[in-house]
């Protein structure tokens, strides 16, 4: 499992634990993917920064 997959799963679980709705969880995941450049090898590092920025 890639770091990006782990990040998405963790963020989904965190939002679910907070009682977020499915729409809110979808928005968080969408924000992660929209801020991730998947065209290079550093996408996991970018995703980690995106998650930190979102919190």
C-alpha positions in Angstrom: 0.0 0.0 0.0 1.4 3.4 -1.0 1.8 6.3 1.3 -1.0 8.1 -0.5 -3.4 5.2 0.1 -2.4 5.1 3.8 -3.0 8.9 4.0 -6.4 8.7 2.4 -7.5 5.8 4.6 -6.2 7.6 7.8 -8.0 10.9 6.9 -11.2 9.0 6.1 -11.1 7.2 9.4 -10.3 10.5 11.3 -13.2 12.3 9.7 -15.6 9.4 10.3 -14.5 9.3 14.0 -15.4 13.0 14.2 -18.8 12.2 13.0 -18.4 13.8 9.6 -21.0 13.1 6.9 -20.2 11.1 3.8 -20.2 14.4 1.8 -17.7 16.0 4.2 -15.4 12.9 4.0 -15.7 13.0 0.2 -14.6 16.6 0.2 -11.5 15.9 2.3 -10.5 13.0 0.0 -11.2 15.2 -3.1 -9.0 18.0 -1.6 -6.2 15.5 -1.0 -6.3 14.3 -4.6 -6.7 17.7 -6.1 -3.6 18.9 -4.3 -1.5 15.9 -5.3 0.5 15.8 -8.5 0.4 12.1 -9.4 2.7 12.7 -12.5 6.0 12.4 -10.6 7.7 10.2 -8.0 7.2 12.7 -5.2 3.5 12.4 -5.1 3.5 10.8 -1.6 5.4 13.8 -0.2 3.0 16.2 -1.9 0.1 14.3 -0.5 1.5 14.4 3.0 2.0 18.2 2.8 -1.6 18.6 1.4 -3.0 16.6 4.4 -1.0 18.7 6.8 -2.3 21.9 5.2 -5.9 20.7 5.4 -5.8 20.1 9.1 
